[in-house]
Amino acid sequence: MTATRTTAALVTAALLATPTAARADFSEPAPESHEVSGGASGQSITSKVTFKVGGTSRVGEAGALTPASPWTPPPCWYEPFWTARDFKKFTEASWRMHAAAGGAGADLAAEKARLRGGHPYKDFNVAKNSDGMWWIAIDNPAIAGDATATECTRDPFWADRGEVPDAPGAIGPEMLAGLAYQETQVPGTQVSMAPEGGTKVNLPTWIWLDEAEFRAVSATASLPGAGLWARTTATPVSLRIDPGTSDAETYPASGECVIEGRSVGEPYARGKSGETPPCGVRYLRSSGGAAYELGATLTWRMSWQGSDGTSGDLPDGVYGSGQDVAVQEIQALNR
């Protein structure tokens, strides 16, 4: 680990809160949203990436998606963090604290030569303060403790404003899309059933989902001051039914109810008792004095678009919930 990254943790929160460059005006729309902000906090440096989550029908009951196939978020990255003047103030204070703590003079000498002495930077590029930013390494807090989260070991480096450095790990729209994926929130899956709350052995139970429960949702990750953003969109594609017991049959047999148009399944209506539900379950055994936990999991197709016009797909995500279903034997009357 470099002297810069080592001594950075010693600097006080007040110093970390030094104002940085003017923030860009991000125009990405995000109705019905709540925000999660990055930045400097405590005595450590955290990302300045901000998130705007929108479109969930009930944000308070929403949850994060689980990737349906193997996928990990970006472990670490480099992002524009300091103006030249702020980086100079931060680093020189770090040097003083490092020296006071008995830090190696040789390490500080080499770093001073690189950042201040013209090899390759002169006085932290203060003369170009308005023309660019210092980029630094950020570890993804979502996977803290993962060995890959410390693989960004490059010393802070300068890039002109509006330039995304041609360096592995430099943050851009595609990486921001991966961070937005982490923040995508989708509503819980509470299906409607007929009969409601309980059913009978061998009686087809109709299952459906109201449109308001599965409309598309989004998350936008933005990097203020850099003009970079990416927005993910989660679109529901299917509902998987798990009866909670092997003594049951699902409709369809796969248990996967495809979303057609604006509905999942079909609401039960009078006169349909002899029909097979397009989405549902038939229990073959009573639940006794307890209940089966019916699982309902939506699969969401993930796509993204970025500030530079790029776009693509991310792994499907899943999110679901369970609800109790009491199953009773049909009582026959003896005459």
C-alpha positions as CSV (number, residue, x, y, z in Angstrom):
1,M,0.0,0.0,0.0
2,T,1.4,3.5,-0.9
3,A,2.2,6.2,1.6
4,T,-0.6,8.3,0.2
5,R,-3.2,5.6,0.9
6,T,-1.7,4.7,4.2
7,T,-1.5,8.2,5.6
8,A,-4.9,9.2,4.2
9,A,-6.7,7.3,7.0
10,L,-5.0,9.5,9.6
11,V,-6.4,12.8,8.3
12,T,-9.3,14.3,10.2
13,A,-12.9,14.4,9.1
14,A,-12.8,18.2,8.8
15,L,-10.0,18.1,6.3
16,L,-11.8,15.4,4.3
17,A,-14.8,17.7,4.1
18,T,-12.9,20.4,2.1
19,P,-15.0,21.7,-0.8
20,T,-14.2,20.1,-4.1
21,A,-14.9,21.0,-7.7
22,A,-18.2,22.4,-8.9
23,R,-20.8,19.7,-9.3
24,A,-22.2,18.9,-12.7
25,D,-26.0,19.1,-13.4
26,F,-27.1,15.6,-14.0
27,S,-30.4,15.5,-16.0
28,E,-31.3,11.8,-15.7
29,P,-34.9,11.6,-14.5
30,A,-35.8,9.5,-11.5
31,P,-39.4,10.0,-10.5
32,E,-40.6,8.6,-7.1
33,S,-37.0,8.3,-5.9
34,H,-34.8,8.3,-2.9
35,E,-31.1,9.1,-2.8
36,V,-28.1,7.5,-1.4
37,S,-24.9,9.6,-1.4
38,G,-21.3,8.8,-1.2
39,G,-18.5,11.2,-0.2
40,A,-16.0,11.7,2.6
41,S,-17.1,10.6,6.1
42,G,-15.5,9.9,9.4
43,Q,-11.7,9.4,9.0
44,S,-11.7,7.5,5.8
45,I,-12.3,8.4,2.1
46,T,-15.4,7.0,0.5
47,S,-16.7,7.2,-3.0
48,K,-18.5,10.3,-4.2
49,V,-20.8,8.3,-6.4
50,T,-24.4,9.1,-5.6
51,F,-27.5,6.9,-6.3
52,K,-31.0,7.8,-7.2
53,V,-33.5,4.9,-6.9
54,G,-36.9,5.4,-8.6
55,G,-40.0,3.6,-9.7
56,T,-40.6,1.2,-6.8
57,S,-44.3,1.1,-5.9
58,R,-43.6,0.8,-2.2
59,V,-40.1,1.9,-1.4
60,G,-40.4,1.0,2.3
61,E,-41.1,-2.6,1.4
62,A,-38.6,-2.9,-1.4
63,G,-35.5,-5.0,-1.4
64,A,-32.2,-5.5,-3.3
65,L,-32.0,-8.0,-6.2
66,T,-30.0,-11.2,-6.1
67,P,-28.2,-12.0,-9.3
68,A,-29.8,-15.1,-11.0
69,S,-26.4,-16.1,-12.4
70,P,-22.9,-15.7,-11.0
71,W,-22.0,-12.0,-10.9
72,T,-20.0,-9.8,-8.6
73,P,-20.0,-6.0,-8.4
74,P,-16.9,-4.0,-9.2
75,P,-14.4,-4.7,-6.3
76,C,-12.7,-1.3,-6.6
77,W,-12.2,1.5,-9.0
78,Y,-10.4,4.9,-9.6
79,E,-12.6,8.0,-9.6
80,P,-11.9,11.8,-9.8
81,F,-12.0,13.0,-6.3
82,W,-9.8,16.0,-5.6
83,T,-9.1,19.3,-7.2
84,A,-5.4,20.2,-7.3
85,R,-5.6,22.7,-4.4
86,D,-7.6,20.3,-2.2
87,F,-5.4,17.4,-3.0
88,K,-2.3,19.5,-2.1
89,K,-3.9,20.5,1.2
90,F,-4.9,16.9,2.0
91,T,-1.6,15.3,1.1
92,E,0.7,17.8,2.8
93,A,-1.4,17.4,6.0
94,S,-1.0,13.6,5.5
95,W,2.8,14.0,5.2
96,R,3.0,16.0,8.4
97,M,1.0,13.4,10.3
98,H,2.9,10.5,8.8
99,A,6.2,12.1,9.7
100,A,5.0,12.8,13.3
101,A,4.0,9.2,13.6
102,G,7.5,8.1,12.7
103,G,6.9,7.3,9.0
104,A,9.8,6.4,6.7
105,G,11.5,9.4,5.3
106,A,12.5,7.7,2.1
107,D,8.8,6.9,1.3
108,L,7.9,10.6,1.8
109,A,10.8,11.8,-0.2
110,A,9.8,9.7,-3.2
111,E,6.2,10.8,-3.0
112,K,7.1,14.5,-2.6
113,A,9.3,14.2,-5.7
114,R,6.4,12.7,-7.7
115,L,3.6,15.0,-6.6
116,R,5.5,18.3,-5.8
117,G,8.9,18.2,-7.3
118,G,8.1,17.8,-11.0
119,H,8.6,14.0,-11.4
120,P,6.1,14.0,-13.1
121,Y,3.9,16.6,-11.3
122,K,4.8,20.1,-10.2
123,D,3.2,21.5,-7.1
124,F,0.3,19.0,-7.4
125,N,-0.8,20.6,-10.7
126,V,-2.2,23.6,-8.8
127,A,-1.6,25.7,-11.9
128,K,-4.2,23.5,-13.6
129,N,-6.7,23.5,-10.7
130,S,-9.7,24.3,-12.9
131,D,-8.6,22.0,-15.8
132,G,-8.8,18.6,-14.2
133,M,-9.0,16.3,-11.2
134,W,-6.9,13.9,-9.2
135,W,-8.2,10.3,-9.4
136,I,-7.8,8.0,-6.4
137,A,-8.5,4.4,-5.6
138,I,-11.8,3.5,-4.0
139,D,-12.7,0.0,-2.5
140,N,-16.3,-1.1,-2.9
141,P,-17.8,-1.1,0.6
142,A,-20.4,-3.6,-0.6
143,I,-17.8,-6.4,-0.6
144,A,-15.6,-5.3,2.3
145,G,-13.2,-8.0,3.3
146,D,-13.1,-9.5,-0.2
147,A,-9.5,-9.9,-1.3
148,T,-10.3,-8.4,-4.8
149,A,-11.4,-5.2,-3.2
150,T,-7.8,-4.2,-2.6
151,E,-6.5,-4.8,-6.1
152,C,-6.6,-1.1,-7.0
153,T,-3.2,-0.1,-5.8
154,R,-2.2,2.6,-8.3
155,D,-1.1,5.9,-6.7
156,P,-3.3,9.0,-7.3
157,F,-3.0,10.3,-10.8
158,W,-4.1,13.4,-12.7
159,A,-6.6,13.5,-15.6
160,D,-7.9,16.6,-17.5
161,R,-11.5,17.5,-17.0
162,G,-13.9,15.5,-19.1
163,E,-11.3,12.8,-19.8
164,V,-11.8,9.2,-18.6
165,P,-8.3,7.9,-18.3
166,D,-7.3,4.9,-20.3
167,A,-6.4,2.9,-17.2
168,P,-7.8,-0.4,-15.9
169,G,-10.3,0.3,-13.2
170,A,-11.0,3.9,-14.1
171,I,-14.7,4.4,-13.5
172,G,-17.0,4.9,-16.4
173,P,-20.6,4.3,-17.4
174,E,-20.3,0.6,-17.5
175,M,-18.8,0.3,-14.1
176,L,-21.3,2.8,-12.7
177,A,-24.0,0.5,-14.1
178,G,-22.6,-2.3,-12.0
179,L,-22.8,-0.1,-8.9
180,A,-26.3,1.0,-9.8
181,Y,-27.2,-2.7,-10.0
182,Q,-26.3,-3.0,-6.3
183,E,-28.7,-0.3,-5.4
184,T,-31.7,-1.4,-7.6
185,Q,-34.7,-1.8,-5.3
186,V,-37.7,-3.8,-6.3
187,P,-41.0,-4.3,-4.5
188,G,-41.9,-7.3,-2.4
189,T,-44.0,-10.0,-4.1
190,Q,-47.3,-10.4,-2.4
191,V,-49.5,-12.4,-4.8
192,S,-53.3,-12.5,-4.8
193,M,-54.9,-16.0,-4.4
194,A,-58.3,-17.5,-4.7
195,P,-59.4,-19.1,-2.4
196,E,-57.7,-16.4,-0.3
197,G,-55.5,-17.3,2.7
198,G,-56.4,-21.0,2.6
199,T,-57.5,-23.7,0.2
200,K,-58.6,-27.4,0.0
201,V,-56.7,-30.5,-1.0
202,N,-57.0,-31.1,-4.8
203,L,-58.7,-27.7,-5.3
204,P,-56.9,-25.6,-8.0
205,T,-55.8,-22.3,-6.4
206,W,-55.6,-19.3,-8.7
207,I,-52.6,-17.0,-8.3
208,W,-52.1,-13.6,-9.9
209,L,-50.2,-10.4,-9.4
210,D,-51.5,-6.9,-9.8
211,E,-49.7,-4.7,-12.3
212,A,-48.7,-2.1,-9.6
213,E,-46.6,-4.8,-8.0
214,F,-44.3,-5.4,-10.9
215,R,-43.8,-2.3,-13.0
216,A,-40.2,-1.5,-14.1
217,V,-37.9,0.2,-11.6
218,S,-34.6,2.0,-12.0
219,A,-31.4,3.1,-10.2
220,T,-29.0,5.8,-11.4
221,A,-25.4,6.0,-10.3
222,S,-23.8,9.4,-10.9
223,L,-20.4,10.9,-10.3
224,P,-20.8,14.6,-9.6
225,G,-18.2,16.8,-11.2
226,A,-17.3,14.3,-13.8
227,G,-20.4,14.2,-16.0
228,L,-20.7,10.5,-15.7
229,W,-23.8,8.4,-15.0
230,A,-25.4,5.1,-15.7
231,R,-29.0,4.0,-15.2
232,T,-30.2,0.5,-14.7
233,T,-33.7,-0.6,-15.5
234,A,-35.2,-3.7,-14.0
235,T,-38.2,-5.1,-16.0
236,P,-40.1,-8.1,-14.6
237,V,-40.4,-11.1,-16.9
238,S,-41.7,-14.0,-14.9
239,L,-43.1,-15.2,-11.6
240,R,-41.9,-18.4,-10.0
241,I,-44.2,-20.3,-7.7
242,D,-42.8,-22.6,-5.0
243,P,-45.7,-24.4,-3.2
244,G,-43.6,-24.9,-0.1
245,T,-44.0,-28.7,-0.2
246,S,-43.4,-31.5,-2.7
247,D,-47.0,-32.7,-2.3
248,A,-48.3,-30.2,-4.8
249,E,-48.6,-29.4,-8.5
250,T,-48.1,-26.0,-10.1
251,Y,-49.7,-24.4,-13.1
252,P,-47.9,-24.4,-15.4
253,A,-45.9,-27.5,-14.4
254,S,-42.6,-25.6,-14.5
255,G,-43.9,-23.2,-11.8
256,E,-42.8,-20.3,-14.0
257,C,-45.7,-17.9,-14.8
258,V,-44.7,-15.7,-17.7
259,I,-45.7,-12.1,-17.7
260,E,-48.0,-11.4,-20.6
261,G,-49.0,-7.9,-21.4
262,R,-49.6,-6.2,-18.0
263,S,-50.5,-9.2,-15.9
264,V,-49.2,-12.3,-14.2
265,G,-51.7,-15.0,-14.1
266,E,-55.4,-14.3,-14.2
267,P,-57.7,-13.2,-11.3
268,Y,-60.3,-15.8,-10.4
269,A,-63.9,-15.0,-11.3
270,R,-67.2,-16.6,-10.7
271,G,-67.8,-19.5,-13.0
272,K,-64.2,-20.5,-13.4
273,S,-64.2,-23.2,-10.8
274,G,-63.9,-25.9,-13.4
275,E,-61.1,-24.3,-15.3
276,T,-57.3,-24.7,-14.9
277,P,-55.7,-21.5,-13.7
278,P,-52.9,-20.1,-16.0
279,C,-50.9,-19.6,-12.9
280,G,-51.6,-21.4,-9.7
281,V,-51.1,-24.5,-7.5
282,R,-52.9,-27.6,-6.4
283,Y,-52.0,-29.1,-3.1
284,L,-52.2,-32.9,-2.8
285,R,-51.9,-33.1,1.0
286,S,-53.3,-31.2,4.0
287,S,-51.0,-28.9,5.9
288,G,-52.4,-30.2,9.1
289,G,-52.5,-27.7,11.9
290,A,-49.9,-25.6,10.3
291,A,-49.5,-23.9,6.9
292,Y,-47.3,-24.2,3.9
293,E,-45.1,-21.3,3.0
294,L,-45.9,-20.4,-0.6
295,G,-42.9,-18.7,-2.2
296,A,-43.4,-16.1,-5.0
297,T,-40.2,-14.9,-6.7
298,L,-40.1,-12.4,-9.6
299,T,-37.3,-12.5,-12.1
300,W,-36.2,-9.0,-13.3
301,R,-34.4,-8.5,-16.6
302,M,-31.6,-5.9,-16.2
303,S,-30.4,-3.4,-18.7
304,W,-28.4,-0.2,-18.5
305,Q,-27.6,3.0,-20.4
306,G,-24.8,5.4,-19.8
307,S,-23.9,9.1,-20.2
308,D,-21.7,8.4,-23.2
309,G,-24.5,6.6,-25.2
310,T,-23.3,3.1,-24.3
311,S,-25.7,0.5,-23.1
312,G,-26.0,-3.2,-22.4
313,D,-27.4,-5.9,-20.2
314,L,-26.6,-7.2,-16.7
315,P,-27.5,-10.6,-15.2
316,D,-31.2,-11.1,-14.4
317,G,-32.0,-10.5,-10.8
318,V,-34.5,-12.2,-8.5
319,Y,-36.5,-11.1,-5.5
320,G,-39.4,-12.7,-3.7
321,S,-41.2,-13.3,-0.5
322,G,-43.4,-16.0,1.1
323,Q,-46.9,-16.2,2.5
324,D,-48.7,-18.8,4.6
325,V,-51.3,-21.1,2.9
326,A,-53.4,-23.4,5.1
327,V,-54.5,-26.5,3.2
328,Q,-57.4,-28.5,4.6
329,E,-59.1,-31.8,3.6
330,I,-62.4,-31.5,1.9
331,Q,-65.0,-32.7,4.4
332,A,-67.6,-35.1,3.1
333,L,-71.0,-35.5,4.7
334,N,-72.3,-39.0,5.4
335,R,-76.1,-39.4,5.0
